[in-house]
Amino acid sequence: MTDRDMDQTIDYFGDEEDISALARLHTAVDSALSPFIVGNQDLIELILIALLAEGHILIEGLPGTAKTTIAKAIAKVTGCEFARIQGAVDLQPADMIGVRIYDQQSCEFNLRKGPVFTNVLLADEMNRVHPKAQSAFIEAMSERQATIDGITLPVPRPFIVIATQNSFELEGTFPLIEAQRDRFMFSIGLSPLSPDEELAVIKRASDGTLTWNRFAETLQPVTSPEGLQRAIERVSRVRMEDPIHRYIRDIIIATRNHPDIGLGASTRASISFVKGAKGAAALAGRTYVIPDDVKKIALSVLIHRLYLTREAEIEGVRPGDIIRDIMDRIEVP
């Protein structure tokens, strides 16, 4: 993609008739990240959809799977500010949202904002954060604001939380509280790289091209926070007809009536389907949603929201299998 194309990507976001700019954004981001990031195309696309749909994403996987690198790279290539929070048992709400500090010289309290006041926030190993501190995220994630000593301040726009957790390590961790999990639009589990992808990483490490600082110098923004805001507004106007509305409703209701599910998807899941499907359609260059857009995000929308019955857990039933079964059974419009 040429510099002229990148400039046009930003400009076209102001043109409500041209949805193709969003498809070009997707291509531009993939092209920018491919020299450094191996695999993980599904994760990159899901983050872009969440960013354009004003949602948040929870990533589950082993350490060393490029989660942090991908978050930093997407922030840089979209011209967004990036901040990182490292999960720890002793992390306090003030460490995330900020604190007012008394200045003896001016005899005034000065506000020191925390890392939550950014565009792309990486909450690494979020399940190491105590539930009391986890709750500090809820206001920022759902209302896009943070309250510090009674003072409520908006967080910058756009705003996305990319949280990670290692589901295989339980010592010193706290399961995310239900209210916290439900505020993530998407959840995705990272699979190990294929043999060919693993070999590609080894070769890049061997020839010295797998160095973040060197790669970061080559990354040029293909848009800006202002351009993304125009893109978000454009995505919200993607058409969704009544058959798609009913399709989403049927999926949600099916999770609530399934015999192996003790607690089905919330209404927030329905909203995530609507916004996420519109984002997926926009990245595909369409001004309207089709059933495949809903199918594309179904697993990521539902898997972290379903709580199985005790009997299903004992029998080894997996949420992913239930979701696939539901999607197979629901009539497609």
Residue, then its C-alpha position, 0 to 999 in steps of 0.5 A: m500500500t502506498d503513502r497515497d493510499m494510506d492518506q486516502t484511508i484517513d480521508y475516506f473515513g469522513d465519507e459516509e458513502d465509502i465503506s471500502a476505506l475500512a476494508r483498506l484499513h484491514t489490509a493496511v494493518d495486516s501488511a504493516l504487521s506481517p513482517f514481524i507478527v507470525g500467525n494470529q491473523d484471527l486475533i488481529e482481525l478480532i481486535l480491529i473489529a472490537l476497536l471499530a465496534e467500541g468493545h473490549i477483548l479478553i485473550e486467553g493463552l500461554p505466555g510468549t504468544a505475542k499478545t503484548t506485541i500485537a497490542k502495541a503494534i496495533a496501537k502504533v499502526t493506528g496512531c493510538e496511545f498505548a499503556r500497559i498494566q501488569g496484573a499483580v495481587d497487590l495492584q490497587p485501583a489507584d494504580m490503574i485509574g490514578v490518584r490526587i496528590y497533595d502539593q505542599q508548595s501550591c497547597e493544592f491537590n494535583l491529579r495524576k492520571g493512571p494508565v487507563f487514560t489512553n486509547v489502547l490499554l493492555a491489561d496483562e495477566m488480568n486474572r492476577v488482579h484482586p477482584k476489588a481492583q478488577s472492579a476499577f476497570i468496570e466503569a472505564m470499560s462500560e461507561r468510558q470514564a473513571t472516577i478519582d476521589g469523586i471527580t469523574l473524567p472521560v477516558p480518551r476516544p477511541f478506547i479499548v481494553i485488551a486483557t490477557q490471562n493464562s488459563f493454565e496457571l492457577e496459583g496466585t490468580f483470581p477468576l474474573i468476576e462475572a460482571q467483569r467478564d460480561r463487559f468484554m465484547f470478545s474472548i479468544g483462546l490462542s492456539p500454538l503456532s503451526p510447525d511452519e509458523e514456528l519455523a518462521v519465528i525461529k528463522r526471524a529470530s536467527d536473522g535478527t528481524l524479530t526485534w521489537n525496537r527495530f520493527a517499531e521504527t518501521l511502523q507508520p500510522v495508517t490512520s489516527p484516533e480522529g480517523l478511527q472515530r469517524a470509522i466507528e461512526r460509519v460502522s454504527r450505520v452499517r445496515m442490519e435487517d430484521p432477519i439478522h435481528r431475529y437470528i441473533r435473538d434466537i442464538i441468545i435465547a438458545t443459550r438460556n434454554h440449553p440443558d447444559i448451560g446454567l447461566g446463558a448469555s446476557t443482553r449485553a451479548s446481544i448488543s455485542f453481536v450487533k456491534g461486532a457483526k457490523g464491524a465484521a461487515a465493514l472490514a469486509g467492505r460491506t454496508y450491510v450485515i449477512p449471517d456469516d458476519v454473525k457466525k464469524i464472531a459467535l464463538s468469541v461473543l459467547i464463550h466467556r459468558l456461558y456458565l455450564t451446569r455442574e453435571a456438564e462440567i463433570e461430564g467434560v462438556r466444553p462451552g465451545d462444543i455447545i456453541r457450535d451445536i447451537m449455531d448448527r441448530i439455529e435456522v439461518p435467515 
